[in-house]
Amino acid sequence: MDGVDDVEVECPHCGELFGILVDTGFGSVEMIEDCSVCCHPIQLTLRFEGGELISIDARAA
């Protein structure tokens, strides 16, 4: 079911995990999010199918 989910992201800068809220109702989402640990920007690409996360790509922005 589509909705909002908490997704854990590994920061490409510091390697720490942190959570973000994403709307799983889209096929894919691209965004820039700051790491909540080291504050560096991260380029995120998330892909969803049937309301579930199928892939995540986190790169230094």
MODELLER restraints for C-alpha pairs under 7 A, 6 or more apart:
rsr = mdl.restraints
at = mdl.atoms
rsr.add(forms.Gaussian(group=physical.xy_distance, feature=features.Distance(at['CA:1:A'], at['CA:50:A']), mean=6.67, stdev=0.5))
rsr.add(forms.Gaussian(group=physical.xy_distance, feature=features.Distance(at['CA:1:A'], at['CA:51:A']), mean=5.30, stdev=0.5))
rsr.add(forms.Gaussian(group=physical.xy_distance, feature=features.Distance(at['CA:2:A'], at['CA:24:A']), mean=5.48, stdev=0.5))
rsr.add(forms.Gaussian(group=physical.xy_distance, feature=features.Distance(at['CA:2:A'], at['CA:25:A']), mean=4.73, stdev=0.5))
rsr.add(forms.Gaussian(group=physical.xy_distance, feature=features.Distance(at['CA:2:A'], at['CA:51:A']), mean=4.40, stdev=0.5))
rsr.add(forms.Gaussian(group=physical.xy_distance, feature=features.Distance(at['CA:3:A'], at['CA:23:A']), mean=5.71, stdev=0.5))
rsr.add(forms.Gaussian(group=physical.xy_distance, feature=features.Distance(at['CA:3:A'], at['CA:24:A']), mean=5.40, stdev=0.5))
rsr.add(forms.Gaussian(group=physical.xy_distance, feature=features.Distance(at['CA:3:A'], at['CA:25:A']), mean=5.90, stdev=0.5))
rsr.add(forms.Gaussian(group=physical.xy_distance, feature=features.Distance(at['CA:3:A'], at['CA:51:A']), mean=6.97, stdev=0.5))
rsr.add(forms.Gaussian(group=physical.xy_distance, feature=features.Distance(at['CA:4:A'], at['CA:21:A']), mean=6.51, stdev=0.5))
rsr.add(forms.Gaussian(group=physical.xy_distance, feature=features.Distance(at['CA:4:A'], at['CA:22:A']), mean=5.49, stdev=0.5))
rsr.add(forms.Gaussian(group=physical.xy_distance, feature=features.Distance(at['CA:4:A'], at['CA:23:A']), mean=4.44, stdev=0.5))
rsr.add(forms.Gaussian(group=physical.xy_distance, feature=features.Distance(at['CA:4:A'], at['CA:24:A']), mean=5.78, stdev=0.5))
rsr.add(forms.Gaussian(group=physical.xy_distance, feature=features.Distance(at['CA:5:A'], at['CA:21:A']), mean=5.57, stdev=0.5))
rsr.add(forms.Gaussian(group=physical.xy_distance, feature=features.Distance(at['CA:5:A'], at['CA:22:A']), mean=5.50, stdev=0.5))
rsr.add(forms.Gaussian(group=physical.xy_distance, feature=features.Distance(at['CA:5:A'], at['CA:23:A']), mean=6.49, stdev=0.5))
rsr.add(forms.Gaussian(group=physical.xy_distance, feature=features.Distance(at['CA:5:A'], at['CA:24:A']), mean=6.68, stdev=0.5))
rsr.add(forms.Gaussian(group=physical.xy_distance, feature=features.Distance(at['CA:6:A'], at['CA:19:A']), mean=6.12, stdev=0.5))
rsr.add(forms.Gaussian(group=physical.xy_distance, feature=features.Distance(at['CA:6:A'], at['CA:20:A']), mean=5.53, stdev=0.5))
rsr.add(forms.Gaussian(group=physical.xy_distance, feature=features.Distance(at['CA:6:A'], at['CA:21:A']), mean=4.55, stdev=0.5))
rsr.add(forms.Gaussian(group=physical.xy_distance, feature=features.Distance(at['CA:6:A'], at['CA:22:A']), mean=6.46, stdev=0.5))
rsr.add(forms.Gaussian(group=physical.xy_distance, feature=features.Distance(at['CA:7:A'], at['CA:19:A']), mean=5.38, stdev=0.5))
rsr.add(forms.Gaussian(group=physical.xy_distance, feature=features.Distance(at['CA:7:A'], at['CA:20:A']), mean=5.39, stdev=0.5))
rsr.add(forms.Gaussian(group=physical.xy_distance, feature=features.Distance(at['CA:7:A'], at['CA:21:A']), mean=6.25, stdev=0.5))
rsr.add(forms.Gaussian(group=physical.xy_distance, feature=features.Distance(at['CA:8:A'], at['CA:17:A']), mean=6.21, stdev=0.5))
rsr.add(forms.Gaussian(group=physical.xy_distance, feature=features.Distance(at['CA:8:A'], at['CA:18:A']), mean=5.43, stdev=0.5))
rsr.add(forms.Gaussian(group=physical.xy_distance, feature=features.Distance(at['CA:8:A'], at['CA:19:A']), mean=4.36, stdev=0.5))
rsr.add(forms.Gaussian(group=physical.xy_distance, feature=features.Distance(at['CA:8:A'], at['CA:20:A']), mean=6.49, stdev=0.5))
rsr.add(forms.Gaussian(group=physical.xy_distance, feature=features.Distance(at['CA:9:A'], at['CA:17:A']), mean=5.45, stdev=0.5))
rsr.add(forms.Gaussian(group=physical.xy_distance, feature=features.Distance(at['CA:9:A'], at['CA:18:A']), mean=5.49, stdev=0.5))
rsr.add(forms.Gaussian(group=physical.xy_distance, feature=features.Distance(at['CA:9:A'], at['CA:19:A']), mean=6.09, stdev=0.5))
rsr.add(forms.Gaussian(group=physical.xy_distance, feature=features.Distance(at['CA:10:A'], at['CA:16:A']), mean=5.58, stdev=0.5))
rsr.add(forms.Gaussian(group=physical.xy_distance, feature=features.Distance(at['CA:10:A'], at['CA:17:A']), mean=4.45, stdev=0.5))
rsr.add(forms.Gaussian(group=physical.xy_distance, feature=features.Distance(at['CA:10:A'], at['CA:18:A']), mean=6.66, stdev=0.5))
rsr.add(forms.Gaussian(group=physical.xy_distance, feature=features.Distance(at['CA:11:A'], at['CA:17:A']), mean=6.32, stdev=0.5))
rsr.add(forms.Gaussian(group=physical.xy_distance, feature=features.Distance(at['CA:11:A'], at['CA:35:A']), mean=6.33, stdev=0.5))
rsr.add(forms.Gaussian(group=physical.xy_distance, feature=features.Distance(at['CA:12:A'], at['CA:58:A']), mean=6.61, stdev=0.5))
rsr.add(forms.Gaussian(group=physical.xy_distance, feature=features.Distance(at['CA:12:A'], at['CA:59:A']), mean=5.93, stdev=0.5))
rsr.add(forms.Gaussian(group=physical.xy_distance, feature=features.Distance(at['CA:12:A'], at['CA:60:A']), mean=5.88, stdev=0.5))
rsr.add(forms.Gaussian(group=physical.xy_distance, feature=features.Distance(at['CA:13:A'], at['CA:60:A']), mean=6.63, stdev=0.5))
rsr.add(forms.Gaussian(group=physical.xy_distance, feature=features.Distance(at['CA:14:A'], at['CA:38:A']), mean=6.69, stdev=0.5))
rsr.add(forms.Gaussian(group=physical.xy_distance, feature=features.Distance(at['CA:18:A'], at['CA:36:A']), mean=6.54, stdev=0.5))
rsr.add(forms.Gaussian(group=physical.xy_distance, feature=features.Distance(at['CA:24:A'], at['CA:48:A']), mean=6.23, stdev=0.5))
rsr.add(forms.Gaussian(group=physical.xy_distance, feature=features.Distance(at['CA:24:A'], at['CA:51:A']), mean=4.94, stdev=0.5))
rsr.add(forms.Gaussian(group=physical.xy_distance, feature=features.Distance(at['CA:24:A'], at['CA:52:A']), mean=6.52, stdev=0.5))
rsr.add(forms.Gaussian(group=physical.xy_distance, feature=features.Distance(at['CA:25:A'], at['CA:51:A']), mean=5.72, stdev=0.5))
rsr.add(forms.Gaussian(group=physical.xy_distance, feature=features.Distance(at['CA:26:A'], at['CA:48:A']), mean=6.71, stdev=0.5))
rsr.add(forms.Gaussian(group=physical.xy_distance, feature=features.Distance(at['CA:27:A'], at['CA:47:A']), mean=5.86, stdev=0.5))
rsr.add(forms.Gaussian(group=physical.xy_distance, feature=features.Distance(at['CA:27:A'], at['CA:48:A']), mean=5.01, stdev=0.5))
rsr.add(forms.Gaussian(group=physical.xy_distance, feature=features.Distance(at['CA:27:A'], at['CA:49:A']), mean=6.27, stdev=0.5))
rsr.add(forms.Gaussian(group=physical.xy_distance, feature=features.Distance(at['CA:28:A'], at['CA:46:A']), mean=5.51, stdev=0.5))
rsr.add(forms.Gaussian(group=physical.xy_distance, feature=features.Distance(at['CA:28:A'], at['CA:47:A']), mean=4.24, stdev=0.5))
rsr.add(forms.Gaussian(group=physical.xy_distance, feature=features.Distance(at['CA:28:A'], at['CA:48:A']), mean=5.81, stdev=0.5))
rsr.add(forms.Gaussian(group=physical.xy_distance, feature=features.Distance(at['CA:29:A'], at['CA:45:A']), mean=5.75, stdev=0.5))
rsr.add(forms.Gaussian(group=physical.xy_distance, feature=features.Distance(at['CA:29:A'], at['CA:46:A']), mean=5.17, stdev=0.5))
rsr.add(forms.Gaussian(group=physical.xy_distance, feature=features.Distance(at['CA:29:A'], at['CA:47:A']), mean=6.48, stdev=0.5))
rsr.add(forms.Gaussian(group=physical.xy_distance, feature=features.Distance(at['CA:30:A'], at['CA:44:A']), mean=5.57, stdev=0.5))
rsr.add(forms.Gaussian(group=physical.xy_distance, feature=features.Distance(at['CA:30:A'], at['CA:45:A']), mean=4.51, stdev=0.5))
rsr.add(forms.Gaussian(group=physical.xy_distance, feature=features.Distance(at['CA:30:A'], at['CA:46:A']), mean=6.45, stdev=0.5))
rsr.add(forms.Gaussian(group=physical.xy_distance, feature=features.Distance(at['CA:31:A'], at['CA:43:A']), mean=5.98, stdev=0.5))
rsr.add(forms.Gaussian(group=physical.xy_distance, feature=features.Distance(at['CA:31:A'], at['CA:44:A']), mean=5.27, stdev=0.5))
rsr.add(forms.Gaussian(group=physical.xy_distance, feature=features.Distance(at['CA:31:A'], at['CA:45:A']), mean=6.71, stdev=0.5))
rsr.add(forms.Gaussian(group=physical.xy_distance, feature=features.Distance(at['CA:32:A'], at['CA:41:A']), mean=6.39, stdev=0.5))
rsr.add(forms.Gaussian(group=physical.xy_distance, feature=features.Distance(at['CA:32:A'], at['CA:42:A']), mean=5.40, stdev=0.5))
rsr.add(forms.Gaussian(group=physical.xy_distance, feature=features.Distance(at['CA:32:A'], at['CA:43:A']), mean=4.59, stdev=0.5))
rsr.add(forms.Gaussian(group=physical.xy_distance, feature=features.Distance(at['CA:32:A'], at['CA:44:A']), mean=5.91, stdev=0.5))
rsr.add(forms.Gaussian(group=physical.xy_distance, feature=features.Distance(at['CA:33:A'], at['CA:41:A']), mean=5.65, stdev=0.5))
rsr.add(forms.Gaussian(group=physical.xy_distance, feature=features.Distance(at['CA:33:A'], at['CA:42:A']), mean=5.29, stdev=0.5))
rsr.add(forms.Gaussian(group=physical.xy_distance, feature=features.Distance(at['CA:33:A'], at['CA:43:A']), mean=6.69, stdev=0.5))
rsr.add(forms.Gaussian(group=physical.xy_distance, feature=features.Distance(at['CA:34:A'], at['CA:40:A']), mean=5.34, stdev=0.5))
rsr.add(forms.Gaussian(group=physical.xy_distance, feature=features.Distance(at['CA:34:A'], at['CA:41:A']), mean=4.24, stdev=0.5))
rsr.add(forms.Gaussian(group=physical.xy_distance, feature=features.Distance(at['CA:34:A'], at['CA:42:A']), mean=5.86, stdev=0.5))
rsr.add(forms.Gaussian(group=physical.xy_distance, feature=features.Distance(at['CA:35:A'], at['CA:41:A']), mean=6.28, stdev=0.5))
rsr.add(forms.Gaussian(group=physical.xy_distance, feature=features.Distance(at['CA:35:A'], at['CA:42:A']), mean=6.86, stdev=0.5))
rsr.add(forms.Gaussian(group=physical.xy_distance, feature=features.Distance(at['CA:41:A'], at['CA:60:A']), mean=6.54, stdev=0.5))
rsr.add(forms.Gaussian(group=physical.xy_distance, feature=features.Distance(at['CA:41:A'], at['CA:61:A']), mean=5.41, stdev=0.5))
rsr.add(forms.Gaussian(group=physical.xy_distance, feature=features.Distance(at['CA:42:A'], at['CA:58:A']), mean=6.28, stdev=0.5))
rsr.add(forms.Gaussian(group=physical.xy_distance, feature=features.Distance(at['CA:42:A'], at['CA:59:A']), mean=5.62, stdev=0.5))
rsr.add(forms.Gaussian(group=physical.xy_distance, feature=features.Distance(at['CA:42:A'], at['CA:60:A']), mean=4.87, stdev=0.5))
rsr.add(forms.Gaussian(group=physical.xy_distance, feature=features.Distance(at['CA:42:A'], at['CA:61:A']), mean=4.90, stdev=0.5))
rsr.add(forms.Gaussian(group=physical.xy_distance, feature=features.Distance(at['CA:43:A'], at['CA:58:A']), mean=5.76, stdev=0.5))
rsr.add(forms.Gaussian(group=physical.xy_distance, feature=features.Distance(at['CA:43:A'], at['CA:59:A']), mean=5.16, stdev=0.5))
rsr.add(forms.Gaussian(group=physical.xy_distance, feature=features.Distance(at['CA:43:A'], at['CA:60:A']), mean=6.07, stdev=0.5))
rsr.add(forms.Gaussian(group=physical.xy_distance, feature=features.Distance(at['CA:43:A'], at['CA:61:A']), mean=5.13, stdev=0.5))
rsr.add(forms.Gaussian(group=physical.xy_distance, feature=features.Distance(at['CA:44:A'], at['CA:57:A']), mean=5.69, stdev=0.5))
rsr.add(forms.Gaussian(group=physical.xy_distance, feature=features.Distance(at['CA:44:A'], at['CA:58:A']), mean=4.74, stdev=0.5))
rsr.add(forms.Gaussian(group=physical.xy_distance, feature=features.Distance(at['CA:44:A'], at['CA:59:A']), mean=6.62, stdev=0.5))
rsr.add(forms.Gaussian(group=physical.xy_distance, feature=features.Distance(at['CA:45:A'], at['CA:56:A']), mean=5.75, stdev=0.5))
rsr.add(forms.Gaussian(group=physical.xy_distance, feature=features.Distance(at['CA:45:A'], at['CA:57:A']), mean=5.10, stdev=0.5))
rsr.add(forms.Gaussian(group=physical.xy_distance, feature=features.Distance(at['CA:45:A'], at['CA:58:A']), mean=6.69, stdev=0.5))
rsr.add(forms.Gaussian(group=physical.xy_distance, feature=features.Distance(at['CA:46:A'], at['CA:55:A']), mean=5.85, stdev=0.5))
rsr.add(forms.Gaussian(group=physical.xy_distance, feature=features.Distance(at['CA:46:A'], at['CA:56:A']), mean=4.54, stdev=0.5))
rsr.add(forms.Gaussian(group=physical.xy_distance, feature=features.Distance(at['CA:46:A'], at['CA:57:A']), mean=6.48, stdev=0.5))
rsr.add(forms.Gaussian(group=physical.xy_distance, feature=features.Distance(at['CA:47:A'], at['CA:53:A']), mean=6.01, stdev=0.5))
rsr.add(forms.Gaussian(group=physical.xy_distance, feature=features.Distance(at['CA:47:A'], at['CA:54:A']), mean=5.74, stdev=0.5))
rsr.add(forms.Gaussian(group=physical.xy_distance, feature=features.Distance(at['CA:47:A'], at['CA:55:A']), mean=5.26, stdev=0.5))
rsr.add(forms.Gaussian(group=physical.xy_distance, feature=features.Distance(at['CA:47:A'], at['CA:56:A']), mean=6.49, stdev=0.5))
rsr.add(forms.Gaussian(group=physical.xy_distance, feature=features.Distance(at['CA:48:A'], at['CA:54:A']), mean=5.40, stdev=0.5))
